[in-house]
Amino acid sequence: MTLRSSLLSVTLLAGAQFAYAHTAFAEVPNVVTDMAPIDSLVVQVMGDLGTPKTLMPQGASPHGYSLRPSEAKALQAADIVFWTGPRVEPWLDEMIDEVATEAHSVPLSLAEGAIILPLREGATFERHVHGDDEHDHDHDEAGHDDHDDHDHAEEAHDDHDHDEHEHEEAHDHDHGDEHGDLSHTDGHAWLDPMNARVWLGVIAEELSEHDPENAATYAANAAAGQAALDEQIARVQAELAPISDLRFIVFHDAFQYFENRFGLQAAGSISLSDATAPSPARVKEIQDKIKSEGVTCVFSEPQFNAGLVATVLDGTEAKTTVIDPLGVSLTPGAGFYSDLIDAAAEAFKTCASE
């Protein structure tokens, strides 16, 4: 082979390698999400360019899920994993480390600009009264300000219910070292639509890094989703403002983010924030709270034991209605997230009307 032929061969090989690398980099990434609310946001941003794979079946509790072999295989093949975060899904944190070693992990609750609230501890939550105005304990007033204002988690109070507090810390396993101390934070961050607004932008940025040729489409889709959320937030705030003094009990403390965004305040929760079954003493404390404060409504959830709600209601005047932080009855897809927020708002209005 002549020198000219050799140089030509090297040039052709280099060109082929560049073309292959460019094509591979330009492909729409293989995306995996953890559950339906996050999937909905990713679907909005990806649009017609691709379809993410959701690991958990719709309505499955994220607090302790075990992946099936097909789901683990999907995780292993992922280029990007968009998930809520290690506070509510420590098991997925471990699975990504073990199975999806080549994937880019994006725990959305840790994204810059995300609102993270401190964990509410104890069976009941108190309100503080300052002058003529009543303010909520652990209630983030800044959450109702302009979109550019972001909250930062503070260390939750630990002056009561120490046994439950110790359980919460144990539930976090060893993930505090990697992601910072998460033991005093509430993991249900997807129920604040302002977080969803931030996450749409994060999702678009991550997808654009893997697929720059479609960056404009991802950005436009995210912007459209954010505009729709702005309208929905304003509408739901107006709908719920008349019932801001509603006294209610939740099944487990999953709705702090929703309450914080829309000016509501639970009087307590039957179960811990990780949905662990309550002790008899906790049930008694909740029953006393219902009677002493005139709580009118106790929420049940389709994922958990409705019998516990019946036990709590025994001997009280409170009624019960269903609220679902995961939207088990909703249609998955781009519209799922807005439907989830509307369904939660409707549950509160139903609670107030009973």
Sequence and secondary structure as in RCSB ss.txt:
>XXXX:A:sequence
MTLRSSLLSVTLLAGAQFAYAHTAFAEVPNVVTDMAPIDSLVVQVMGDLGTPKTLMPQGASPHGYSLRPSEAKAL
QAADIVFWTGPRVEPWLDEMIDEVATEAHSVPLSLAEGAIILPLREGATFERHVHGDDEHDHDHDEAGHDDHDDH
DHAEEAHDDHDHDEHEHEEAHDHDHGDEHGDLSHTDGHAWLDPMNARVWLGVIAEELSEHDPENAATYAANAAAG
QAALDEQIARVQAELAPISDLRFIVFHDAFQYFENRFGLQAAGSISLSDATAPSPARVKEIQDKIKSEGVTCVFS
EPQFNAGLVATVLDGTEAKTTVIDPLGVSLTPGAGFYSDLIDAAAEAFKTCASE
>XXXX:A:secstr
  HHHHHHHHHHHHHHHHHHHHHHHHS   EEESSHHHHHHHHHHHGGG   EESS TT  TTS    HHHHHHH
HT SEEEE  TTT HHHHHHHHHT TTSEEEEGGGSTT    B   SSB  EEEETTEEEETT  GGGGS TT  
        SS HHHHHHHHHHTTTTHHHH   TTB   GGGSHHHHHHHHHHHHHHHHHH GGGHHHHHHHHHHH
HHHHHHHHHHHHHHHGGGTT  EEEEES  HHHHHHHT   SEEEE TT     HHHHHHHHHHHHHHT  EEEE
 TTS HHHHHHHHTTS  EEEE  SS TTS  STTHHHHHHHHHHHHHHHHHH 
